[in-house]
């Protein structure tokens, strides 16, 4: 389960960026075509956050829909799978979104 490693990395990156302050919320984006199971990351998050500045923090996951642009006709369309052809029949497409895996923001507790 590589989602455990991803959760560990989220906690590590946010902990380093917090510079000793307590983190109350982390927002991440996970693309639907990234191969990462958002539910599994959420499941692992609380366990790996224990004993860190993220202990008790809320993890907000924004799932990003896969989208592509057809290089033949220019249409933009949803791609629920990695290799989705355009309605025009062309498979010559450019991925626009859906492969993201990034920390978008975090909230810190007020400094004393």
C-alpha angles and dihedrals in degrees: 000000000000090000088080089059090047091052089049091052092049090052093045095049094045092045091053092047092048091062094210098321121121116258115220101179138015123192119201133178119220119185119225089231096046095094090237119125106223092200091055092050089051091048092053097041100081092047096051092041092059111114093014133097085266096061107131093010120141117242113213113194120196111196113212120212119233112249134174141182121228112235090204102052103009096238119148116218145165116267111201089177131038095251106042117153122221119257087251088064098251121133092192099107140147118224112236101177145345103083096080124130110169145133105243101181147339135204122222131204114254114268114251 
